[in-house]
Amino acid sequence: MIAQDDFTDEQKQYLEGFVSGANLARSLHGLPTFAATVAALGAPPGVNAGPAGQEAGGGPDAGMHRAQDRFHAEGRKLAPEEQAKRKKHPLDQWDDLRQHAESGRYPKGTDVLAFKYHGLFYVAPAQDSYMCRLRFHGGIVRSTQLRDLAELAEQYAGGYADVTTRANFQLREIQAEDAAALLTALQDAGMCSRGTGADNIRNITGTPTAGIDPQELIDVRPLCRDMHYYILNHREMYGLPRKFNIAFDGGGTISALEDTNDIGFTAVRVEEGKAVPAGVYFRVQFGGITGHQDFARDAGVLLTPEQCVPFAAAAVRVFLEHGDRTDRKKARLKYVLDAWGIEKFLEETCSLLPFQPVRSPLSECAPRLPVVKHAHIGFHPQRQEGRVYVGVVLPVGRLQATQMRGLAAIAERYGDGVLRLTVWQNVLISGIAVEQAEAVRRELEALGLQWQAGAVRSGLVACTGNAGCRFAAADTKRHALQIADHVDARLRLEGTVNVHLTGCPHSCAQHFIGDVGFLGTSVEVGDDFVEGYHVYVGGGYGEQQEIGREIYRSVPASEAPQVTERMLAAYLRERRDPDESFLDFCRRHSTEQLRALFELEAVPA
Ligand code: SF4
């Protein structure tokens, strides 16, 4: 056991800060407390260098200030966003936000960035209104929250909510004068929008079937929850140079897409005779950012479940101290890793920890059981006997308030009272008694929602697009539905095909990992410019990890449905056998071969 006096003041502050955030949630789940983990593992002397913001008189923003000062001392100019954050921390701008609401004004200049720290996005010129993004750890939404959200969507927003690609909800069409009232009403209802935009750790995602998946190794819901509350209760976590994503995968049938996150945790089984006692551990991956064509890379360590949140917190602190603050395009974790290599980043992370993760090559772990793409759509047995869950298809993620109330009622009447949002912009209802599945089917249909859909519609992902995002070059959601309607009416495909549409290189809909990916662009047609896309095929994640290949450039949006049909028709015609997936088909051919095959099929008029 380590005595209190063995720690420096800095180390004690770090541990106290961490423990206050993590222990409450941990005790609720019956997991060992962080302090117990530290005591059990032991802390090598002198390794707790102390996190950013903990030095005497520094306050929680000291780490951010120190990092900014370092660039300044090197004669490098801070990005305007960094200068604004230095002038006044965005979380200290609540009064400004209220004043804007009281006078019916939208923010200008760097206040736009500051308000995103509160979850409010002024989205002009796409819409002269705010969007509000929430956070639901692991995508878990209680039915009572969904009902309250429906109420608030009608009272303060456009009467609908969009499920995002981080298993989250967004409200849109919020007027300037309603902004503060909405934020306070959300908190009254036990919901939170803090730190959902700008340079913050975004919604913590996890396996959507956690706790009910017959195949999973571990239920990651407590980890998502711990991470969520750790962020909310640590002001220094709001001093990052850029946004940051964290995901937990429990090793089940459904992926959490953790390899597309800045830090991805993947549950693995380790058998007898390895570096650690047999059991379930987590691998860590660093630096996923598919918009920059990079997946997260394995860091070569094994963590126990109770080590994951402190490990992530330490890694975030290293990023906070060393991420670029002069060039926003290079300010993501990937660029620290590119400059340092994984090993140095890992060493810096471990230097902040009161325990040392076990080094272990990936080959020490049993291979992950296969992920089944879109296995969550429709009805599926749970690990709990006699219970099923249903994956409901939400066309490009939009739910009207009446549908939200209807889903909440179904979850309460037939399920376990929670809904699970997915990164594929769909929703699951769990805990349904097998004999009530038919009643649930009927109620979903009465709400105009589908629990089975065509091959394209059930795997459709689209970012906001230019109907609500100023960066977008195309109306992605509308075009996504046009593609799905067109193709599903004409082709009979056995499995789901992932079609991802993203409006700009920020890649919120991760076009590089779709079977088919569309990246919005402006296309010159005669004397005009029209909305259009560059088209990619063959992207994948997890075991099928690969960045999609560009197959066509500058396709007008009006032709996107026919182009998709042509590619899928060629696949149906030319595939090796009915078991060959579109992905495998694409990977079996070179880009030139694919183009030739796709051109063989006539485009319908
Ligand atoms: Fe907006 Fe670009 Fe993200 Fe789409 S990908 S929502 S256009 S920032």
Boltz pocket constraint, residues with backbone or C-beta under 6 A from the ligand:
constraints:
  - pocket:
      binder: B
      contacts: [[A, 463], [A, 464], [A, 465], [A, 466], [A, 469], [A, 470], [A, 471], [A, 472], [A, 473], [A, 502], [A, 503], [A, 504], [A, 505], [A, 506], [A, 507], [A, 508], [A, 509]]
      max_distance: 6.0
